[in-house]
Amino acid sequence: MSPGHRSSAMPLAAMMAALIAYASLYPFTGWRVPGVTPWSFLALPWPPYWTGFDLTANLLGYMPLGALLFGGLVRSGHRPLRAFAWTVAAGAALSLTLEVLQNYLPHRIPSNLDLGLNTAGALLGAAFGWGVHRLGMVERWQAVRERWFIAHSAGGLALLLLWPVGLLFPMPAPLGMGQVLPRLREAVVAAVDGTPAEDWVQVWTRPAVNALLSPGAEFMLITLGLLAPCLVAYAVSPAAWRRVVMAAGAALLGFAATTLSTALNFGPQHALAWLTPVTPAAFVAGFVLALLLMRLPRRAAAGVGLVVLGALVALVADAPADPYFADSLQGWEQGRFIRFHGAAQWIGWLWPYVAMLYLLARIGARERSADAGPRGEAPQPGS
């Protein structure tokens, strides 16, 4: 394995670190200078109030980060022992930084116990990654990846792995990721409140007047929502029969993640309440369209994916919130699902926009390589 190999574990580790920071510092309000030194929590005794769930959450929360970071470092050419040491040190440094910052937030309490558990979690994650490396699982994954995906596909694989996570956040319609416009409206209203610009932005910030999505709009939204991850996969995979498996996997993951999200919000007995008369037909339409596009060259798939994602976010931006969506969203924001809040919320909001940037970069990379090809070779058709 040559040094400098790009691994999908590294962008996933970076995203995991960002989500840990979000969960540790949320809700980011009330910053003030504490009356004690920022390091005083290191000398505190065992906290008087704690639960087994908190201990487990702090321990397990850093394990994926440790495993991903260790795997990424090893895949980049570092020796296992050095990668292990760097991983544990990085986990401890991240936890220490966040605990220090919690001194400045009134809703957060820094804890030396949390610091120790987080560091232990990073250590256990690195140990797990080392075990996987010793068993040769990394090499086996690399062999599978080389058969199914092209080189330098780490960003695309990270997007595909995160897509079902984003579906756990409540949406106005199944697979309708990217509803950022209501948040922008709220931010604009708060920014211009009491200023001369308040009347000027009033029309733009007025929410949608329809109570529900029309059946046609819902059909299109679900169809595009399923087609989008398929085209991201096509942009980093050869035009072969494996794309059929990818399209089928996207449909199954979309169905399972949406069902789980509904169960989390309304209870297991209502897990399939998201199914409407339009939903099955939209899933079939998205799958059929994905099959029809499976022979697209990768660059063309990236271009079509940009169009699909643009249409998806345009539909989602104007999607009104029905009472059930509003109720489930309020439950998340009031902390009922605080353990999932950071990950699912931000991924659900930003996934389509990050995917568009990634596909745009794929198209740009193809254009730059069109003159000479890799290592001076002629470019391959459909690359």
C-alpha positions as CSV (number, residue, x, y, z in Angstrom):
1,M,0.0,0.0,0.0
2,S,1.6,3.2,-1.2
3,P,1.8,6.3,1.0
4,G,-0.7,9.0,0.2
5,H,-3.5,6.6,-0.6
6,R,-6.8,8.3,-0.3
7,S,-9.3,6.5,1.9
8,S,-13.0,7.1,2.5
9,A,-12.2,6.6,6.2
10,M,-10.6,10.1,6.4
11,P,-13.5,12.2,5.3
12,L,-15.8,10.1,7.4
13,A,-13.5,10.7,10.4
14,A,-13.5,14.4,9.8
15,M,-17.3,14.4,9.6
16,M,-17.5,12.3,12.8
17,A,-15.3,14.8,14.6
18,A,-17.4,17.7,13.4
19,L,-20.6,16.0,14.6
20,I,-19.0,15.2,18.0
21,A,-18.1,18.9,18.3
22,Y,-21.7,19.9,17.4
23,A,-23.2,17.5,20.0
24,S,-20.7,18.7,22.7
25,L,-21.3,22.4,22.2
26,Y,-25.0,22.5,21.2
27,P,-26.9,24.9,21.5
28,F,-24.0,27.3,21.0
29,T,-25.8,30.1,23.0
30,G,-25.0,32.1,26.1
31,W,-21.2,32.2,25.7
32,R,-19.6,33.9,28.7
33,V,-16.2,34.0,30.5
34,P,-16.2,31.5,33.5
35,G,-15.2,32.5,37.0
36,V,-12.7,29.7,37.1
37,T,-9.7,28.7,35.1
38,P,-10.6,26.7,32.0
39,W,-8.5,23.8,33.3
40,S,-10.0,23.6,36.8
41,F,-12.3,20.7,35.8
42,L,-9.3,18.4,35.5
43,A,-8.9,18.4,39.3
44,L,-12.5,17.8,40.2
45,P,-13.6,14.6,42.0
46,W,-16.0,12.1,40.6
47,P,-19.2,13.9,39.6
48,P,-22.1,13.4,42.0
49,Y,-24.7,13.0,39.3
50,W,-24.2,10.5,36.5
51,T,-26.0,7.7,34.7
52,G,-24.9,4.5,33.1
53,F,-26.3,5.8,29.8
54,D,-24.1,8.9,30.0
55,L,-21.0,6.8,30.7
56,T,-21.7,4.4,27.8
57,A,-22.5,7.3,25.4
58,N,-19.3,9.1,26.1
59,L,-17.3,5.9,25.7
60,L,-19.0,4.7,22.6
61,G,-19.3,8.1,21.0
62,Y,-15.5,8.3,20.2
63,M,-15.1,4.6,19.1
64,P,-16.2,5.2,15.5
65,L,-13.9,8.2,15.3
66,G,-11.0,6.1,16.6
67,A,-11.7,3.3,14.2
68,L,-12.1,5.5,11.2
69,L,-9.0,7.7,12.0
70,F,-6.8,4.6,12.5
71,G,-8.0,3.1,9.3
72,G,-7.5,6.2,7.4
73,L,-4.0,6.7,8.7
74,V,-3.0,3.1,8.0
75,R,-4.4,3.4,4.5
76,S,-2.4,6.6,4.0
77,G,0.8,4.7,4.6
78,H,1.4,5.1,8.4
79,R,2.7,2.1,10.4
80,P,0.0,0.6,12.7
81,L,1.8,1.6,16.0
82,R,2.2,5.2,14.8
83,A,-1.4,5.3,13.6
84,F,-2.6,4.0,16.9
85,A,-0.6,6.6,18.9
86,W,-1.8,9.4,16.6
87,T,-5.4,8.3,16.9
88,V,-5.5,8.2,20.7
89,A,-3.7,11.5,20.9
90,A,-6.1,13.1,18.4
91,G,-9.1,11.8,20.3
92,A,-7.8,13.0,23.6
93,A,-6.9,16.5,22.1
94,L,-10.4,16.8,20.6
95,S,-12.1,15.9,23.8
96,L,-9.9,18.2,25.9
97,T,-10.6,21.1,23.5
98,L,-14.3,20.6,23.7
99,E,-14.4,20.1,27.5
100,V,-12.4,23.4,27.8
101,L,-14.9,25.2,25.5
102,Q,-17.8,23.9,27.6
103,N,-16.6,26.2,30.4
104,Y,-17.9,29.1,28.3
105,L,-21.4,27.6,27.8
106,P,-23.9,27.9,30.6
107,H,-25.8,24.8,29.4
108,R,-22.7,22.6,29.4
109,I,-20.5,21.3,32.3
110,P,-16.9,20.2,31.6
111,S,-16.0,16.9,33.2
112,N,-12.7,15.1,33.6
113,L,-14.7,11.8,33.6
114,D,-16.0,12.6,30.1
115,L,-12.4,13.4,29.0
116,G,-11.2,10.0,30.3
117,L,-14.1,8.1,28.7
118,N,-13.8,9.9,25.4
119,T,-10.1,9.1,25.3
120,A,-10.8,5.5,26.2
121,G,-13.4,5.4,23.4
122,A,-10.9,6.6,20.9
123,L,-8.4,4.0,22.2
124,L,-10.9,1.2,21.9
125,G,-11.9,2.3,18.4
126,A,-8.2,2.4,17.3
127,A,-7.7,-1.1,18.9
128,F,-10.7,-2.3,16.9
129,G,-9.3,-0.8,13.7
130,W,-5.9,-2.5,14.4
131,G,-7.6,-5.8,14.9
132,V,-9.4,-5.4,11.6
133,H,-6.1,-4.5,10.0
134,R,-4.4,-7.6,11.4
135,L,-7.1,-9.8,10.1
136,G,-6.6,-8.5,6.6
137,M,-10.1,-7.0,6.4
138,V,-8.7,-3.7,5.0
139,E,-7.0,-5.4,2.1
140,R,-10.2,-7.4,1.4
141,W,-12.3,-4.2,1.4
142,Q,-9.7,-2.6,-0.9
143,A,-10.1,-5.5,-3.3
144,V,-13.9,-5.2,-3.2
145,R,-13.7,-1.4,-3.6
146,E,-11.4,-1.7,-6.7
147,R,-13.9,-4.0,-8.4
148,W,-16.9,-1.9,-7.6
149,F,-15.6,1.7,-7.6
150,I,-13.0,3.8,-9.4
151,A,-9.9,5.2,-7.9
152,H,-10.2,8.5,-5.8
153,S,-13.8,7.7,-4.9
154,A,-13.4,8.4,-1.2
155,G,-15.7,11.4,-1.1
156,G,-18.4,9.6,-3.1
157,L,-18.3,6.6,-0.8
158,A,-18.6,8.9,2.3
159,L,-21.7,10.5,0.8
160,L,-23.3,7.1,0.0
161,L,-22.6,5.9,3.6
162,L,-24.0,9.1,5.1
163,W,-27.2,9.2,3.0
164,P,-29.3,6.8,5.1
165,V,-28.1,8.5,8.3
166,G,-29.5,11.8,7.0
167,L,-32.9,10.1,6.3
168,L,-33.4,9.6,10.0
169,F,-34.1,13.4,10.5
170,P,-37.8,14.3,10.0
171,M,-38.6,15.4,6.4
172,P,-41.7,17.0,4.8
173,A,-41.8,13.9,2.4
174,P,-39.9,10.6,2.2
175,L,-36.4,11.1,0.9
176,G,-36.9,14.8,0.8
177,M,-33.4,15.9,2.1
178,G,-32.2,19.5,2.0
179,Q,-34.9,21.6,3.5
180,V,-32.7,24.5,4.5
181,L,-34.9,27.3,3.3
182,P,-37.1,27.5,6.4
183,R,-34.0,27.9,8.5
184,L,-32.7,30.6,6.2
185,R,-36.1,32.4,6.6
186,E,-35.9,32.2,10.3
187,A,-32.3,33.5,10.3
188,V,-33.2,36.4,8.0
189,V,-36.3,37.3,10.0
190,A,-34.2,37.4,13.2
191,A,-31.4,39.4,11.5
192,V,-33.7,42.2,10.1
193,D,-36.2,42.3,12.9
194,G,-36.8,46.0,13.8
195,T,-34.8,47.3,10.9
196,P,-35.9,49.1,7.7
197,A,-35.3,45.9,5.8
198,E,-38.0,44.1,7.6
199,D,-40.7,45.0,5.2
200,W,-38.5,44.4,2.2
201,V,-37.9,40.7,3.0
202,Q,-41.4,40.0,4.3
203,V,-42.5,38.5,1.0
204,W,-39.5,36.2,0.7
205,T,-39.8,35.0,4.2
206,R,-43.5,34.2,4.0
207,P,-43.9,30.4,4.4
208,A,-45.8,28.3,1.9
209,V,-49.5,28.6,2.1
210,N,-50.5,25.0,1.0
211,A,-51.2,22.6,3.9
212,L,-49.8,19.6,2.1
213,L,-47.7,18.6,-0.9
214,S,-49.8,17.7,-4.0
215,P,-49.6,14.1,-5.0
216,G,-47.7,15.0,-8.2
217,A,-45.1,17.1,-6.2
218,E,-44.7,14.3,-3.7
219,F,-44.3,11.7,-6.4
220,M,-41.5,13.8,-8.1
221,L,-39.8,14.5,-4.8
222,I,-39.6,10.9,-3.8
223,T,-38.5,9.8,-7.2
224,L,-35.7,12.4,-7.3
225,G,-34.8,11.6,-3.7
226,L,-34.1,8.0,-4.7
227,L,-32.5,8.7,-8.0
228,A,-30.0,11.2,-6.4
229,P,-27.8,8.7,-4.4
230,C,-27.9,6.3,-7.4
231,L,-26.3,8.9,-9.6
232,V,-23.7,9.7,-7.0
233,A,-22.8,6.0,-7.0
234,Y,-22.8,5.9,-10.8
235,A,-20.3,8.9,-10.8
236,V,-17.7,6.8,-9.0
237,S,-18.4,3.3,-10.4
238,P,-17.9,1.6,-13.8
239,A,-21.0,1.2,-16.1
240,A,-21.6,-2.5,-15.3
241,W,-24.1,-4.8,-13.7
242,R,-23.0,-3.8,-10.3
243,R,-25.0,-0.5,-10.7
244,V,-28.2,-2.6,-10.6
245,V,-27.1,-3.8,-7.1
246,M,-26.4,-0.2,-6.1
247,A,-29.8,1.0,-7.3
248,A,-31.5,-1.8,-5.4
249,G,-29.5,-1.1,-2.3
250,A,-30.4,2.6,-2.4
251,A,-34.1,1.6,-2.6
252,L,-33.8,-0.8,0.3
253,L,-31.8,1.6,2.4
254,G,-34.2,4.5,1.7
255,F,-37.2,2.3,2.7
256,A,-35.5,1.0,5.9
257,A,-34.2,4.4,7.0
258,T,-37.5,6.2,6.5
259,T,-39.3,3.4,8.3
260,L,-36.9,3.7,11.2
261,S,-37.3,7.4,11.3
262,T,-41.0,7.1,11.5
263,A,-40.8,4.5,14.3
264,L,-38.5,6.8,16.3
265,N,-40.9,9.7,16.0
266,F,-44.3,8.0,16.4
267,G,-43.6,4.6,17.8
268,P,-42.9,1.1,16.3
269,Q,-46.6,0.5,15.8
270,H,-46.6,3.4,13.3
271,A,-43.4,2.5,11.6
272,L,-45.1,2.3,8.1
273,A,-47.3,5.3,8.5
274,W,-45.1,7.2,6.0
275,L,-46.4,5.0,3.2
276,T,-49.0,6.9,1.1
277,P,-50.8,5.9,-2.1
278,V,-48.1,7.8,-4.0
279,T,-45.0,6.4,-2.2
280,P,-44.8,2.9,-3.7
281,A,-45.2,4.1,-7.3
282,A,-42.6,6.8,-6.7
283,F,-40.1,4.3,-5.4
284,V,-40.7,2.1,-8.4
285,A,-40.3,5.1,-10.7
286,G,-37.0,6.1,-9.1
287,F,-35.7,2.5,-9.3
288,V,-36.7,2.2,-13.0
289,L,-35.1,5.5,-13.9
290,A,-31.9,4.4,-12.1
291,L,-31.9,1.2,-14.2
292,L,-32.5,3.2,-17.4
293,L,-29.5,5.4,-16.6
294,M,-27.2,2.7,-15.5
295,R,-25.2,2.7,-18.8
296,L,-24.3,6.4,-18.4
297,P,-20.6,7.2,-18.5
298,R,-19.4,8.5,-15.1
299,R,-19.0,12.1,-16.2
300,A,-22.5,12.1,-17.7
301,A,-23.9,10.5,-14.5
302,A,-22.4,13.4,-12.5
303,G,-24.0,15.9,-14.8
304,V,-27.4,14.3,-14.6
305,G,-27.0,14.0,-10.9
306,L,-26.4,17.8,-10.6
307,V,-29.7,18.3,-12.4
308,V,-31.6,15.8,-10.3
309,L,-30.2,17.3,-7.0
310,G,-31.0,20.8,-8.1
311,A,-34.6,19.8,-8.9
312,L,-34.8,17.9,-5.6
313,V,-33.7,20.9,-3.4
314,A,-36.1,23.2,-5.4
315,L,-39.0,20.9,-4.6
316,V,-38.0,20.5,-1.0
317,A,-37.5,24.2,-0.5
318,D,-41.1,25.0,-1.2
319,A,-42.5,21.9,0.5
320,P,-45.0,22.9,3.2
321,A,-44.9,21.3,6.6
322,D,-47.9,19.2,7.5
323,P,-48.9,18.8,11.2
324,Y,-47.2,15.4,11.5
325,F,-44.0,16.7,10.2
326,A,-44.1,19.7,12.5
327,D,-44.8,17.5,15.5
328,S,-41.9,15.2,14.8
329,L,-39.6,18.0,14.1
330,Q,-40.5,19.7,17.3
331,G,-39.8,16.5,19.2
332,W,-36.3,16.4,17.8
333,E,-35.5,20.0,18.5
334,Q,-36.8,19.8,22.0
335,G,-34.2,17.1,22.8
336,R,-36.1,13.9,22.6
337,F,-33.6,12.6,20.1
338,I,-30.6,14.7,21.2
339,R,-28.2,11.7,20.7
340,F,-29.1,11.7,17.0
341,H,-29.7,15.4,16.7
342,G,-26.3,16.5,15.5
343,A,-25.6,13.7,13.0
344,A,-29.0,13.2,11.4
345,Q,-30.1,16.9,11.3
346,W,-27.0,18.3,9.6
347,I,-26.6,15.4,7.2
348,G,-30.3,15.7,6.3
349,W,-30.0,19.4,5.7
350,L,-26.7,19.5,3.9
351,W,-26.3,16.2,2.0
352,P,-27.8,17.3,-1.3
353,Y,-25.7,20.5,-1.4
354,V,-22.5,18.7,-0.5
355,A,-23.4,16.0,-3.1
356,M,-23.8,18.7,-5.8
357,L,-20.4,20.2,-4.9
358,Y,-18.8,16.8,-5.1
359,L,-20.4,16.0,-8.5
360,L,-19.3,19.4,-9.8
361,A,-15.8,18.6,-8.6
362,R,-15.9,15.2,-10.4
363,I,-16.9,16.9,-13.6
364,G,-14.1,19.4,-13.2
365,A,-11.5,16.7,-12.5
366,R,-12.6,14.8,-15.6
367,E,-12.2,18.0,-17.7
368,R,-8.7,18.6,-16.3
369,S,-7.6,15.0,-17.1
370,A,-9.1,15.1,-20.5
371,D,-6.0,16.7,-22.1
372,A,-3.4,14.2,-20.9
373,G,-5.1,11.4,-19.0
374,P,-3.7,9.7,-15.9
375,R,0.1,9.6,-15.9
376,G,0.2,10.9,-19.4
377,E,-2.0,8.2,-20.8
378,A,-4.9,8.8,-23.2
379,P,-8.2,9.3,-21.3
380,Q,-10.6,6.3,-21.3
381,P,-14.0,6.6,-22.9
382,G,-16.7,7.5,-20.4
383,S,-14.2,8.4,-17.7
